[in-house]
């Protein structure tokens, strides 16, 4: 099951997602003949780029938290 597309994390991809929805709104035959594949590829690339940004930010935040915990334990060990 895929996550919801229209969230605060995907605001940068709003334009390409709207283009895909407009393409899908043209009808079943339009979709089934592959006319929306280019729009779908653009959405996929945009969402992937946003996910990679979030992953990098989360990694940096986790590293900072680990460093602060290490410093706190070092301080505790020195004062014991």
PyMOL Python script that loads the backbone (N, CA, C, O; Angstrom):
from pymol import cmd

cmd.read_pdbstr("""\
ATOM      1  N   UNK A   1       0.832  -1.171   0.000  1.00  0.00           N
ATOM      2  CA  UNK A   1       0.000   0.000   0.000  1.00  0.00           C
ATOM      3  C   UNK A   1       0.885   1.246   0.000  1.00  0.00           C
ATOM      4  O   UNK A   1       1.835   1.329   0.778  1.00  0.00           O
ATOM      5  N   UNK A   2       0.589   2.184  -0.841  1.00  0.00           N
ATOM      6  CA  UNK A   2       1.421   3.382  -0.954  1.00  0.00           C
ATOM      7  C   UNK A   2       0.928   4.468   0.001  1.00  0.00           C
ATOM      8  O   UNK A   2      -0.249   4.491   0.362  1.00  0.00           O
ATOM      9  N   UNK A   3       1.817   5.359   0.405  1.00  0.00           N
ATOM     10  CA  UNK A   3       1.402   6.459   1.287  1.00  0.00           C
ATOM     11  C   UNK A   3       0.611   7.501   0.507  1.00  0.00           C
ATOM     12  O   UNK A   3       0.626   7.519  -0.724  1.00  0.00           O
ATOM     13  N   UNK A   4      -0.076   8.362   1.237  1.00  0.00           N
ATOM     14  CA  UNK A   4      -0.812   9.451   0.609  1.00  0.00           C
ATOM     15  C   UNK A   4       0.168  10.399  -0.078  1.00  0.00           C
ATOM     16  O   UNK A   4       1.237  10.694   0.457  1.00  0.00           O
ATOM     17  N   UNK A   5      -0.199  10.864  -1.247  1.00  0.00           N
ATOM     18  CA  UNK A   5       0.700  11.713  -2.011  1.00  0.00           C
ATOM     19  C   UNK A   5       0.643  13.169  -1.571  1.00  0.00           C
ATOM     20  O   UNK A   5       1.679  13.830  -1.493  1.00  0.00           O
ATOM     21  N   UNK A   6      -0.538  13.672  -1.286  1.00  0.00           N
ATOM     22  CA  UNK A   6      -0.688  15.093  -0.967  1.00  0.00           C
ATOM     23  C   UNK A   6      -0.484  15.310   0.532  1.00  0.00           C
ATOM     24  O   UNK A   6      -1.444  15.417   1.295  1.00  0.00           O
ATOM     25  N   UNK A   7       0.780  15.373   0.935  1.00  0.00           N
ATOM     26  CA  UNK A   7       1.121  15.632   2.328  1.00  0.00           C
ATOM     27  C   UNK A   7       2.079  16.817   2.377  1.00  0.00           C
ATOM     28  O   UNK A   7       2.554  17.293   1.346  1.00  0.00           O
ATOM     29  N   UNK A   8       2.353  17.285   3.594  1.00  0.00           N
ATOM     30  CA  UNK A   8       3.264  18.426   3.753  1.00  0.00           C
ATOM     31  C   UNK A   8       4.675  18.083   3.288  1.00  0.00           C
ATOM     32  O   UNK A   8       5.434  18.981   2.923  1.00  0.00           O
ATOM     33  N   UNK A   9       5.041  16.795   3.295  1.00  0.00           N
ATOM     34  CA  UNK A   9       6.381  16.389   2.875  1.00  0.00           C
ATOM     35  C   UNK A   9       6.559  16.439   1.361  1.00  0.00           C
ATOM     36  O   UNK A   9       7.687  16.481   0.869  1.00  0.00           O
ATOM     37  N   UNK A  10       5.469  16.434   0.630  1.00  0.00           N
ATOM     38  CA  UNK A  10       5.540  16.367  -0.827  1.00  0.00           C
ATOM     39  C   UNK A  10       5.058  17.648  -1.504  1.00  0.00           C
ATOM     40  O   UNK A  10       4.627  17.611  -2.656  1.00  0.00           O
ATOM     41  N   UNK A  11       5.125  18.765  -0.811  1.00  0.00           N
ATOM     42  CA  UNK A  11       4.622  20.017  -1.375  1.00  0.00           C
ATOM     43  C   UNK A  11       5.392  20.440  -2.625  1.00  0.00           C
ATOM     44  O   UNK A  11       4.827  21.100  -3.496  1.00  0.00           O
ATOM     45  N   UNK A  12       6.653  20.077  -2.729  1.00  0.00           N
ATOM     46  CA  UNK A  12       7.441  20.451  -3.903  1.00  0.00           C
ATOM     47  C   UNK A  12       6.980  19.707  -5.158  1.00  0.00           C
ATOM     48  O   UNK A  12       7.268  20.138  -6.274  1.00  0.00           O
ATOM     49  N   UNK A  13       6.276  18.609  -4.980  1.00  0.00           N
ATOM     50  CA  UNK A  13       5.826  17.793  -6.115  1.00  0.00           C
ATOM     51  C   UNK A  13       4.366  18.039  -6.472  1.00  0.00           C
ATOM     52  O   UNK A  13       3.796  17.309  -7.282  1.00  0.00           O
ATOM     53  N   UNK A  14       3.768  19.039  -5.887  1.00  0.00           N
ATOM     54  CA  UNK A  14       2.341  19.300  -6.080  1.00  0.00           C
ATOM     55  C   UNK A  14       1.991  19.507  -7.552  1.00  0.00           C
ATOM     56  O   UNK A  14       0.975  19.000  -8.027  1.00  0.00           O
ATOM     57  N   UNK A  15       2.822  20.242  -8.268  1.00  0.00           N
ATOM     58  CA  UNK A  15       2.540  20.561  -9.674  1.00  0.00           C
ATOM     59  C   UNK A  15       2.532  19.305 -10.548  1.00  0.00           C
ATOM     60  O   UNK A  15       1.632  19.129 -11.369  1.00  0.00           O
ATOM     61  N   UNK A  16       3.523  18.437 -10.379  1.00  0.00           N
ATOM     62  CA  UNK A  16       3.585  17.228 -11.209  1.00  0.00           C
ATOM     63  C   UNK A  16       2.502  16.236 -10.811  1.00  0.00           C
ATOM     64  O   UNK A  16       2.007  15.493 -11.658  1.00  0.00           O
ATOM     65  N   UNK A  17       2.123  16.213  -9.529  1.00  0.00           N
ATOM     66  CA  UNK A  17       1.030  15.323  -9.106  1.00  0.00           C
ATOM     67  C   UNK A  17      -0.294  15.793  -9.684  1.00  0.00           C
ATOM     68  O   UNK A  17      -1.129  14.974 -10.067  1.00  0.00           O
ATOM     69  N   UNK A  18      -0.493  17.093  -9.749  1.00  0.00           N
ATOM     70  CA  UNK A  18      -1.713  17.641 -10.336  1.00  0.00           C
ATOM     71  C   UNK A  18      -1.771  17.317 -11.826  1.00  0.00           C
ATOM     72  O   UNK A  18      -2.838  16.998 -12.351  1.00  0.00           O
ATOM     73  N   UNK A  19      -0.638  17.397 -12.503  1.00  0.00           N
ATOM     74  CA  UNK A  19      -0.596  17.057 -13.935  1.00  0.00           C
ATOM     75  C   UNK A  19      -0.964  15.587 -14.149  1.00  0.00           C
ATOM     76  O   UNK A  19      -1.669  15.253 -15.101  1.00  0.00           O
ATOM     77  N   UNK A  20      -0.488  14.714 -13.266  1.00  0.00           N
ATOM     78  CA  UNK A  20      -0.829  13.289 -13.378  1.00  0.00           C
ATOM     79  C   UNK A  20      -2.317  13.068 -13.133  1.00  0.00           C
ATOM     80  O   UNK A  20      -2.954  12.290 -13.843  1.00  0.00           O
ATOM     81  N   UNK A  21      -2.870  13.742 -12.139  1.00  0.00           N
ATOM     82  CA  UNK A  21      -4.308  13.607 -11.871  1.00  0.00           C
ATOM     83  C   UNK A  21      -5.138  14.109 -13.049  1.00  0.00           C
ATOM     84  O   UNK A  21      -6.156  13.507 -13.389  1.00  0.00           O
ATOM     85  N   UNK A  22      -4.715  15.199 -13.669  1.00  0.00           N
ATOM     86  CA  UNK A  22      -5.430  15.718 -14.836  1.00  0.00           C
ATOM     87  C   UNK A  22      -5.357  14.725 -15.989  1.00  0.00           C
ATOM     88  O   UNK A  22      -6.329  14.536 -16.720  1.00  0.00           O
ATOM     89  N   UNK A  23      -4.205  14.097 -16.143  1.00  0.00           N
ATOM     90  CA  UNK A  23      -4.062  13.091 -17.200  1.00  0.00           C
ATOM     91  C   UNK A  23      -4.985  11.907 -16.934  1.00  0.00           C
ATOM     92  O   UNK A  23      -5.639  11.407 -17.849  1.00  0.00           O
ATOM     93  N   UNK A  24      -5.037  11.461 -15.688  1.00  0.00           N
ATOM     94  CA  UNK A  24      -5.902  10.331 -15.334  1.00  0.00           C
ATOM     95  C   UNK A  24      -7.373  10.700 -15.493  1.00  0.00           C
ATOM     96  O   UNK A  24      -8.198   9.838 -15.796  1.00  0.00           O
ATOM     97  N   UNK A  25      -7.706  11.967 -15.292  1.00  0.00           N
ATOM     98  CA  UNK A  25      -9.099  12.408 -15.415  1.00  0.00           C
ATOM     99  C   UNK A  25      -9.584  12.376 -16.856  1.00  0.00           C
ATOM    100  O   UNK A  25     -10.790  12.441 -17.095  1.00  0.00           O
ATOM    101  N   UNK A  26      -8.693  12.280 -17.804  1.00  0.00           N
ATOM    102  CA  UNK A  26      -9.095  12.255 -19.220  1.00  0.00           C
ATOM    103  C   UNK A  26      -9.832  10.970 -19.584  1.00  0.00           C
ATOM    104  O   UNK A  26     -10.539  10.920 -20.590  1.00  0.00           O
ATOM    105  N   UNK A  27      -9.667   9.937 -18.771  1.00  0.00           N
ATOM    106  CA  UNK A  27     -10.433   8.726 -19.012  1.00  0.00           C
ATOM    107  C   UNK A  27      -9.591   7.470 -19.004  1.00  0.00           C
ATOM    108  O   UNK A  27      -8.361   7.507 -19.024  1.00  0.00           O
ATOM    109  N   UNK A  28     -10.307   6.347 -18.973  1.00  0.00           N
ATOM    110  CA  UNK A  28      -9.655   5.045 -18.874  1.00  0.00           C
ATOM    111  C   UNK A  28      -8.788   4.738 -20.091  1.00  0.00           C
ATOM    112  O   UNK A  28      -7.664   4.259 -19.943  1.00  0.00           O
ATOM    113  N   UNK A  29      -9.292   5.007 -21.279  1.00  0.00           N
ATOM    114  CA  UNK A  29      -8.517   4.682 -22.482  1.00  0.00           C
ATOM    115  C   UNK A  29      -7.226   5.490 -22.549  1.00  0.00           C
ATOM    116  O   UNK A  29      -6.189   4.984 -22.979  1.00  0.00           O
ATOM    117  N   UNK A  30      -7.294   6.732 -22.128  1.00  0.00           N
ATOM    118  CA  UNK A  30      -6.099   7.584 -22.122  1.00  0.00           C
ATOM    119  C   UNK A  30      -5.030   6.959 -21.226  1.00  0.00           C
ATOM    120  O   UNK A  30      -3.860   6.885 -21.602  1.00  0.00           O
ATOM    121  N   UNK A  31      -5.445   6.505 -20.028  1.00  0.00           N
ATOM    122  CA  UNK A  31      -4.504   5.884 -19.092  1.00  0.00           C
ATOM    123  C   UNK A  31      -4.010   4.536 -19.617  1.00  0.00           C
ATOM    124  O   UNK A  31      -2.817   4.238 -19.560  1.00  0.00           O
ATOM    125  N   UNK A  32      -4.928   3.734 -20.124  1.00  0.00           N
ATOM    126  CA  UNK A  32      -4.562   2.377 -20.520  1.00  0.00           C
ATOM    127  C   UNK A  32      -3.652   2.343 -21.754  1.00  0.00           C
ATOM    128  O   UNK A  32      -2.942   1.361 -21.968  1.00  0.00           O
ATOM    129  N   UNK A  33      -3.669   3.392 -22.553  1.00  0.00           N
ATOM    130  CA  UNK A  33      -2.808   3.444 -23.731  1.00  0.00           C
ATOM    131  C   UNK A  33      -1.420   3.986 -23.397  1.00  0.00           C
ATOM    132  O   UNK A  33      -0.578   4.129 -24.284  1.00  0.00           O
ATOM    133  N   UNK A  34      -1.180   4.287 -22.126  1.00  0.00           N
ATOM    134  CA  UNK A  34       0.143   4.735 -21.704  1.00  0.00           C
ATOM    135  C   UNK A  34       0.406   6.208 -21.916  1.00  0.00           C
ATOM    136  O   UNK A  34       1.561   6.634 -21.930  1.00  0.00           O
ATOM    137  N   UNK A  35      -0.637   6.989 -22.081  1.00  0.00           N
ATOM    138  CA  UNK A  35      -0.463   8.414 -22.335  1.00  0.00           C
ATOM    139  C   UNK A  35      -0.034   9.179 -21.074  1.00  0.00           C
ATOM    140  O   UNK A  35       0.435  10.313 -21.169  1.00  0.00           O
ATOM    141  N   UNK A  36      -0.192   8.566 -19.902  1.00  0.00           N
ATOM    142  CA  UNK A  36       0.158   9.229 -18.639  1.00  0.00           C
ATOM    143  C   UNK A  36       1.490   8.747 -18.083  1.00  0.00           C
ATOM    144  O   UNK A  36       1.885   9.155 -16.990  1.00  0.00           O
ATOM    145  N   UNK A  37       2.181   7.896 -18.808  1.00  0.00           N
ATOM    146  CA  UNK A  37       3.422   7.322 -18.295  1.00  0.00           C
ATOM    147  C   UNK A  37       4.499   8.372 -18.036  1.00  0.00           C
ATOM    148  O   UNK A  37       5.243   8.268 -17.061  1.00  0.00           O
ATOM    149  N   UNK A  38       4.585   9.374 -18.897  1.00  0.00           N
ATOM    150  CA  UNK A  38       5.592  10.429 -18.703  1.00  0.00           C
ATOM    151  C   UNK A  38       5.307  11.213 -17.424  1.00  0.00           C
ATOM    152  O   UNK A  38       6.220  11.511 -16.654  1.00  0.00           O
ATOM    153  N   UNK A  39       4.045  11.542 -17.204  1.00  0.00           N
ATOM    154  CA  UNK A  39       3.665  12.263 -15.981  1.00  0.00           C
ATOM    155  C   UNK A  39       3.928  11.399 -14.754  1.00  0.00           C
ATOM    156  O   UNK A  39       4.379  11.900 -13.724  1.00  0.00           O
ATOM    157  N   UNK A  40       3.650  10.118 -14.860  1.00  0.00           N
ATOM    158  CA  UNK A  40       3.893   9.208 -13.734  1.00  0.00           C
ATOM    159  C   UNK A  40       5.380   9.119 -13.417  1.00  0.00           C
ATOM    160  O   UNK A  40       5.766   9.095 -12.249  1.00  0.00           O
ATOM    161  N   UNK A  41       6.215   9.071 -14.449  1.00  0.00           N
ATOM    162  CA  UNK A  41       7.665   9.025 -14.238  1.00  0.00           C
ATOM    163  C   UNK A  41       8.160  10.291 -13.546  1.00  0.00           C
ATOM    164  O   UNK A  41       9.025  10.224 -12.673  1.00  0.00           O
ATOM    165  N   UNK A  42       7.616  11.443 -13.933  1.00  0.00           N
ATOM    166  CA  UNK A  42       8.002  12.704 -13.300  1.00  0.00           C
ATOM    167  C   UNK A  42       7.603  12.722 -11.824  1.00  0.00           C
ATOM    168  O   UNK A  42       8.365  13.194 -10.979  1.00  0.00           O
ATOM    169  N   UNK A  43       6.414  12.211 -11.514  1.00  0.00           N
ATOM    170  CA  UNK A  43       5.969  12.141 -10.122  1.00  0.00           C
ATOM    171  C   UNK A  43       6.895  11.229  -9.323  1.00  0.00           C
ATOM    172  O   UNK A  43       7.286  11.561  -8.204  1.00  0.00           O
ATOM    173  N   UNK A  44       7.239  10.095  -9.889  1.00  0.00           N
ATOM    174  CA  UNK A  44       8.113   9.142  -9.206  1.00  0.00           C
ATOM    175  C   UNK A  44       9.472   9.763  -8.916  1.00  0.00           C
ATOM    176  O   UNK A  44       9.992   9.624  -7.809  1.00  0.00           O
ATOM    177  N   UNK A  45      10.049  10.440  -9.892  1.00  0.00           N
ATOM    178  CA  UNK A  45      11.359  11.072  -9.698  1.00  0.00           C
ATOM    179  C   UNK A  45      11.296  12.183  -8.651  1.00  0.00           C
ATOM    180  O   UNK A  45      12.199  12.315  -7.825  1.00  0.00           O
ATOM    181  N   UNK A  46      10.247  12.967  -8.686  1.00  0.00           N
ATOM    182  CA  UNK A  46      10.099  14.054  -7.725  1.00  0.00           C
ATOM    183  C   UNK A  46       9.936  13.504  -6.308  1.00  0.00           C
ATOM    184  O   UNK A  46      10.582  13.985  -5.378  1.00  0.00           O
ATOM    185  N   UNK A  47       9.078  12.501  -6.143  1.00  0.00           N
ATOM    186  CA  UNK A  47       8.869  11.922  -4.815  1.00  0.00           C
ATOM    187  C   UNK A  47      10.140  11.263  -4.299  1.00  0.00           C
ATOM    188  O   UNK A  47      10.425  11.317  -3.102  1.00  0.00           O
ATOM    189  N   UNK A  48      10.896  10.650  -5.181  1.00  0.00           N
ATOM    190  CA  UNK A  48      12.152  10.023  -4.764  1.00  0.00           C
ATOM    191  C   UNK A  48      13.142  11.084  -4.276  1.00  0.00           C
ATOM    192  O   UNK A  48      13.821  10.891  -3.267  1.00  0.00           O
ATOM    193  N   UNK A  49      13.219  12.194  -4.993  1.00  0.00           N
ATOM    194  CA  UNK A  49      14.124  13.272  -4.599  1.00  0.00           C
ATOM    195  C   UNK A  49      13.722  13.833  -3.234  1.00  0.00           C
ATOM    196  O   UNK A  49      14.583  14.109  -2.399  1.00  0.00           O
ATOM    197  N   UNK A  50      12.425  14.000  -3.006  1.00  0.00           N
ATOM    198  CA  UNK A  50      11.957  14.494  -1.712  1.00  0.00           C
ATOM    199  C   UNK A  50      12.265  13.493  -0.598  1.00  0.00           C
ATOM    200  O   UNK A  50      12.640  13.888   0.506  1.00  0.00           O
ATOM    201  N   UNK A  51      12.111  12.208  -0.883  1.00  0.00           N
ATOM    202  CA  UNK A  51      12.411  11.183   0.117  1.00  0.00           C
ATOM    203  C   UNK A  51      13.893  11.184   0.453  1.00  0.00           C
ATOM    204  O   UNK A  51      14.266  11.037   1.617  1.00  0.00           O
ATOM    205  N   UNK A  52      14.736  11.348  -0.550  1.00  0.00           N
ATOM    206  CA  UNK A  52      16.175  11.386  -0.297  1.00  0.00           C
ATOM    207  C   UNK A  52      16.562  12.593   0.554  1.00  0.00           C
ATOM    208  O   UNK A  52      17.446  12.493   1.404  1.00  0.00           O
ATOM    209  N   UNK A  53      15.906  13.731   0.331  1.00  0.00           N
ATOM    210  CA  UNK A  53      16.158  14.910   1.164  1.00  0.00           C
ATOM    211  C   UNK A  53      15.768  14.637   2.615  1.00  0.00           C
ATOM    212  O   UNK A  53      16.519  14.954   3.538  1.00  0.00           O
ATOM    213  N   UNK A  54      14.578  14.040   2.810  1.00  0.00           N
ATOM    214  CA  UNK A  54      14.132  13.724   4.174  1.00  0.00           C
ATOM    215  C   UNK A  54      15.073  12.741   4.840  1.00  0.00           C
ATOM    216  O   UNK A  54      15.372  12.876   6.027  1.00  0.00           O
ATOM    217  N   UNK A  55      15.548  11.748   4.091  1.00  0.00           N
ATOM    218  CA  UNK A  55      16.464  10.756   4.637  1.00  0.00           C
ATOM    219  C   UNK A  55      17.765  11.415   5.077  1.00  0.00           C
ATOM    220  O   UNK A  55      18.275  11.114   6.157  1.00  0.00           O
ATOM    221  N   UNK A  56      18.300  12.295   4.267  1.00  0.00           N
ATOM    222  CA  UNK A  56      19.546  12.986   4.616  1.00  0.00           C
ATOM    223  C   UNK A  56      19.352  13.853   5.857  1.00  0.00           C
ATOM    224  O   UNK A  56      20.213  13.880   6.737  1.00  0.00           O
ATOM    225  N   UNK A  57      18.228  14.559   5.931  1.00  0.00           N
ATOM    226  CA  UNK A  57      17.952  15.383   7.109  1.00  0.00           C
ATOM    227  C   UNK A  57      17.807  14.530   8.363  1.00  0.00           C
ATOM    228  O   UNK A  57      18.321  14.889   9.422  1.00  0.00           O
ATOM    229  N   UNK A  58      17.109  13.401   8.246  1.00  0.00           N
ATOM    230  CA  UNK A  58      16.941  12.509   9.395  1.00  0.00           C
ATOM    231  C   UNK A  58      18.278  11.937   9.840  1.00  0.00           C
ATOM    232  O   UNK A  58      18.531  11.800  11.037  1.00  0.00           O
ATOM    233  N   UNK A  59      19.129  11.605   8.888  1.00  0.00           N
ATOM    234  CA  UNK A  59      20.442  11.053   9.214  1.00  0.00           C
ATOM    235  C   UNK A  59      21.283  12.080   9.975  1.00  0.00           C
ATOM    236  O   UNK A  59      21.952  11.741  10.951  1.00  0.00           O
ATOM    237  N   UNK A  60      21.246  13.327   9.527  1.00  0.00           N
ATOM    238  CA  UNK A  60      21.990  14.390  10.201  1.00  0.00           C
ATOM    239  C   UNK A  60      21.450  14.634  11.617  1.00  0.00           C
ATOM    240  O   UNK A  60      22.222  14.829  12.556  1.00  0.00           O
ATOM    241  N   UNK A  61      20.135  14.622  11.759  1.00  0.00           N
ATOM    242  CA  UNK A  61      19.533  14.827  13.085  1.00  0.00           C
ATOM    243  C   UNK A  61      19.904  13.679  14.022  1.00  0.00           C
ATOM    244  O   UNK A  61      20.190  13.908  15.197  1.00  0.00           O
ATOM    245  N   UNK A  62      19.902  12.457  13.518  1.00  0.00           N
ATOM    246  CA  UNK A  62      20.264  11.304  14.341  1.00  0.00           C
ATOM    247  C   UNK A  62      21.735  11.372  14.756  1.00  0.00           C
ATOM    248  O   UNK A  62      22.086  11.032  15.885  1.00  0.00           O
ATOM    249  N   UNK A  63      22.583  11.813  13.837  1.00  0.00           N
ATOM    250  CA  UNK A  63      24.006  11.934  14.153  1.00  0.00           C
ATOM    251  C   UNK A  63      24.223  12.978  15.242  1.00  0.00           C
ATOM    252  O   UNK A  63      25.006  12.758  16.166  1.00  0.00           O
ATOM    253  N   UNK A  64      23.541  14.104  15.139  1.00  0.00           N
ATOM    254  CA  UNK A  64      23.667  15.153  16.153  1.00  0.00           C
ATOM    255  C   UNK A  64      23.177  14.650  17.509  1.00  0.00           C
ATOM    256  O   UNK A  64      23.781  14.944  18.541  1.00  0.00           O
ATOM    257  N   UNK A  65      22.091  13.900  17.505  1.00  0.00           N
ATOM    258  CA  UNK A  65      21.563  13.362  18.757  1.00  0.00           C
ATOM    259  C   UNK A  65      22.531  12.349  19.365  1.00  0.00           C
ATOM    260  O   UNK A  65      22.763  12.357  20.574  1.00  0.00           O
ATOM    261  N   UNK A  66      23.093  11.482  18.531  1.00  0.00           N
ATOM    262  CA  UNK A  66      24.082  10.501  19.022  1.00  0.00           C
ATOM    263  C   UNK A  66      25.293  11.207  19.622  1.00  0.00           C
ATOM    264  O   UNK A  66      25.785  10.815  20.680  1.00  0.00           O
ATOM    265  N   UNK A  67      25.770  12.246  18.947  1.00  0.00           N
ATOM    266  CA  UNK A  67      26.927  12.998  19.447  1.00  0.00           C
ATOM    267  C   UNK A  67      26.632  13.650  20.790  1.00  0.00           C
ATOM    268  O   UNK A  67      27.480  13.649  21.683  1.00  0.00           O
ATOM    269  N   UNK A  68      25.441  14.204  20.936  1.00  0.00           N
ATOM    270  CA  UNK A  68      25.105  14.843  22.214  1.00  0.00           C
ATOM    271  C   UNK A  68      24.995  13.808  23.325  1.00  0.00           C
ATOM    272  O   UNK A  68      25.378  14.083  24.461  1.00  0.00           O
ATOM    273  N   UNK A  69      24.482  12.633  23.020  1.00  0.00           N
ATOM    274  CA  UNK A  69      24.401  11.562  24.010  1.00  0.00           C
ATOM    275  C   UNK A  69      25.803  11.092  24.396  1.00  0.00           C
ATOM    276  O   UNK A  69      26.075  10.862  25.574  1.00  0.00           O
ATOM    277  N   UNK A  70      26.688  10.950  23.417  1.00  0.00           N
ATOM    278  CA  UNK A  70      28.073  10.565  23.709  1.00  0.00           C
ATOM    279  C   UNK A  70      28.761  11.595  24.609  1.00  0.00           C
ATOM    280  O   UNK A  70      29.458  11.242  25.560  1.00  0.00           O
ATOM    281  N   UNK A  71      28.550  12.871  24.291  1.00  0.00           N
ATOM    282  CA  UNK A  71      29.149  13.923  25.119  1.00  0.00           C
ATOM    283  C   UNK A  71      28.611  13.875  26.546  1.00  0.00           C
ATOM    284  O   UNK A  71      29.360  14.049  27.507  1.00  0.00           O
ATOM    285  N   UNK A  72      27.303  13.636  26.674  1.00  0.00           N
ATOM    286  CA  UNK A  72      26.703  13.563  28.006  1.00  0.00           C
ATOM    287  C   UNK A  72      27.277  12.393  28.792  1.00  0.00           C
ATOM    288  O   UNK A  72      27.588  12.545  29.973  1.00  0.00           O
ATOM    289  N   UNK A  73      27.424  11.226  28.163  1.00  0.00           N
ATOM    290  CA  UNK A  73      27.991  10.063  28.856  1.00  0.00           C
ATOM    291  C   UNK A  73      29.456  10.279  29.193  1.00  0.00           C
ATOM    292  O   UNK A  73      29.921   9.854  30.251  1.00  0.00           O
ATOM    293  N   UNK A  74      30.182  10.931  28.309  1.00  0.00           N
ATOM    294  CA  UNK A  74      31.591  11.238  28.591  1.00  0.00           C
ATOM    295  C   UNK A  74      31.686  12.149  29.800  1.00  0.00           C
ATOM    296  O   UNK A  74      32.528  11.946  30.675  1.00  0.00           O
ATOM    297  N   UNK A  75      30.832  13.142  29.848  1.00  0.00           N
ATOM    298  CA  UNK A  75      30.800  14.056  30.986  1.00  0.00           C
ATOM    299  C   UNK A  75      30.441  13.330  32.268  1.00  0.00           C
ATOM    300  O   UNK A  75      31.038  13.585  33.314  1.00  0.00           O
ATOM    301  N   UNK A  76      29.480  12.435  32.200  1.00  0.00           N
ATOM    302  CA  UNK A  76      29.099  11.651  33.385  1.00  0.00           C
ATOM    303  C   UNK A  76      30.263  10.780  33.841  1.00  0.00           C
ATOM    304  O   UNK A  76      30.543  10.701  35.038  1.00  0.00           O
ATOM    305  N   UNK A  77      30.948  10.125  32.901  1.00  0.00           N
ATOM    306  CA  UNK A  77      32.085   9.263  33.251  1.00  0.00           C
ATOM    307  C   UNK A  77      33.212  10.064  33.875  1.00  0.00           C
ATOM    308  O   UNK A  77      33.856   9.594  34.812  1.00  0.00           O
ATOM    309  N   UNK A  78      33.462  11.269  33.373  1.00  0.00           N
ATOM    310  CA  UNK A  78      34.538  12.095  33.909  1.00  0.00           C
ATOM    311  C   UNK A  78      34.219  12.590  35.317  1.00  0.00           C
ATOM    312  O   UNK A  78      35.122  12.742  36.139  1.00  0.00           O
ATOM    313  N   UNK A  79      32.954  12.841  35.599  1.00  0.00           N
ATOM    314  CA  UNK A  79      32.551  13.365  36.904  1.00  0.00           C
ATOM    315  C   UNK A  79      32.297  12.271  37.939  1.00  0.00           C
ATOM    316  O   UNK A  79      32.050  12.564  39.109  1.00  0.00           O
ATOM    317  N   UNK A  80      32.357  11.032  37.515  1.00  0.00           N
ATOM    318  CA  UNK A  80      32.091   9.935  38.454  1.00  0.00           C
ATOM    319  C   UNK A  80      33.334   9.505  39.191  1.00  0.00           C
ATOM    320  O   UNK A  80      33.279   8.594  40.016  1.00  0.00           O
TER     321      UNK A  80
END
""", "prot")
cmd.dss("prot")
cmd.show_as("cartoon", "prot")
cmd.util.cbc("prot")
cmd.orient("prot")
